[in-house]
Amino acid sequence: MSLFEATGVSVRYGAVHALDTVDIALDPGVLHGVIGPNGAGKSTFLDALSGRVKPSAGTVRYVGEDITRRPPRWRRHRGIARSFQRTSVFASMTVRAQLDMVAHRQGADDVAAVVEALELGPVLDRVCAEIAYGTQRSVDLALALIGNPRVVLLDEPCAGLVADESVRLLDHVRRLCRERDVAAVLVEHDVDGVFRVCDVITVLNLGKVLAHGAPAEVRADAEVVRAYLGSAA
Ligand SMILES: Nc1ncnc2c1ncn2[C@@H]1O[C@H](COP(=O)(O)OP(=O)(O)OP(=O)(O)O)[C@@H](O)[C@H]1O
């Protein structure tokens, strides 16, 4: 049994099958990439895993318990954290105030450790609107890591970053996943980054799993190359 398992998860928006019988199994210390073209269902999948949308079919289990109908707040308190595609940072608050606010809500006391891990010490007393966008994305990641979650779901943490900022953030994600023994999902358009840092990759296309496996295996998959990677492979 894996720490976190989704089986046969489907999500419909009216007539649209955003997700069609998708499975995933997450284990501690393993970074699991989810890639696919626009509209493939990646964000919807994270929404279903984090409780933001209710699947029309399928089951989500955490430590063996069926949590399919549990809301996001319940999941966050029990160690399933999510970051969002758009930054969730409050522009007018200092970095420290935001981290403290989330720690208070979670009853957590690990702010100092998270600050150290993401090298946020120098910006702690700065207002978020005034720090570099790349650092704001690190603050986002820090907010998700407070309270020592066992599962972390990351929705495009590198959106809007330049290449070397992306490399740095993904290196952080990989290191934190290993060091903290976190089971992580990384949804990301930076395909090269995903192939570089992830241990296992699921490719979605039109709401279905197109391929699943180790990075080298997925990169060589003819269907994946045809539907998604094209000449970039
Ligand atoms: N709230 C919604 N109402 C109706 N349709 C939706 C809704 N959210 C998503 N969809 C549709 O579901 C499908 C999957 O969308 P989703 O945003 O999950 O894809 P994605 O892979 O995350 O795309 P992107 O890479 O562009 O972020 C798309 O066809 C999208 O138009």
The ligand as an SDF file (V2000), in Angstrom:
LIG
                    3D

 31 33  0  0  0  0  0  0  0  0999 V2000
  -14.3360   24.7990  -13.8610 N   0  0  0  0  0  0  0  0  0  0  0  0
  -14.3830   24.2470  -15.0820 C   0  0  0  0  0  0  0  0  0  0  0  0
  -15.5230   24.2120  -15.7900 N   0  0  0  0  0  0  0  0  0  0  0  0
  -15.5750   23.6270  -17.0020 C   0  0  0  0  0  0  0  0  0  0  0  0
  -14.5300   23.0390  -17.6070 N   0  0  0  0  0  0  0  0  0  0  0  0
  -13.3750   23.0580  -16.9630 C   0  0  0  0  0  0  0  0  0  0  0  0
  -13.2140   23.6630  -15.6640 C   0  0  0  0  0  0  0  0  0  0  0  0
  -11.9200   23.5090  -15.2680 N   0  0  0  0  0  0  0  0  0  0  0  0
  -11.3050   22.8560  -16.2680 C   0  0  0  0  0  0  0  0  0  0  0  0
  -12.1540   22.5870  -17.2700 N   0  0  0  0  0  0  0  0  0  0  0  0
  -11.8500   21.8460  -18.5170 C   0  0  0  0  0  0  0  0  0  0  0  0
  -11.2870   20.6130  -18.1150 O   0  0  0  0  0  0  0  0  0  0  0  0
  -10.2000   20.2480  -18.9730 C   0  0  0  0  0  0  0  0  0  0  0  0
   -8.9390   20.0650  -18.1540 C   0  0  0  0  0  0  0  0  0  0  0  0
   -8.5020   21.3480  -17.6560 O   0  0  0  0  0  0  0  0  0  0  0  0
   -7.2550   21.5260  -16.6790 P   0  0  0  0  0  0  0  0  0  0  0  0
   -7.2050   22.9720  -16.3170 O   0  0  0  0  0  0  0  0  0  0  0  0
   -7.3250   20.5440  -15.5950 O   0  0  0  0  0  0  0  0  0  0  0  0
   -6.0480   21.1650  -17.6430 O   0  0  0  0  0  0  0  0  0  0  0  0
   -4.4940   21.4270  -17.4340 P   0  0  0  0  0  0  0  0  0  0  0  0
   -3.8070   20.2270  -17.9380 O   0  0  0  0  0  0  0  0  0  0  0  0
   -4.2100   21.8330  -16.0270 O   0  0  0  0  0  0  0  0  0  0  0  0
   -4.2550   22.6690  -18.4100 O   0  0  0  0  0  0  0  0  0  0  0  0
   -3.1380   23.8270  -18.3370 P   0  0  0  0  0  0  0  0  0  0  0  0
   -1.8350   23.1780  -18.6440 O   0  0  0  0  0  0  0  0  0  0  0  0
   -3.5800   24.7590  -19.4360 O   0  0  0  0  0  0  0  0  0  0  0  0
   -3.1970   24.4480  -16.9670 O   0  0  0  0  0  0  0  0  0  0  0  0
  -10.1300   21.3320  -20.0330 C   0  0  0  0  0  0  0  0  0  0  0  0
  -10.8680   20.9060  -21.1340 O   0  0  0  0  0  0  0  0  0  0  0  0
  -10.7630   22.5120  -19.3510 C   0  0  0  0  0  0  0  0  0  0  0  0
  -11.3150   23.3990  -20.3090 O   0  0  0  0  0  0  0  0  0  0  0  0
  1  2  1  0
  2  3  1  0
  2  7  2  0
  3  4  2  0
  4  5  1  0
  5  6  2  0
  6  7  1  0
  6 10  1  0
  7  8  1  0
  8  9  2  0
  9 10  1  0
 10 11  1  0
 11 12  1  0
 11 30  1  0
 12 13  1  0
 13 14  1  0
 13 28  1  0
 14 15  1  0
 15 16  1  0
 16 17  2  0
 16 18  1  0
 16 19  1  0
 19 20  1  0
 20 21  2  0
 20 22  1  0
 20 23  1  0
 23 24  1  0
 24 25  2  0
 24 26  1  0
 24 27  1  0
 28 29  1  0
 28 30  1  0
 30 31  1  0
M  END
$$$$
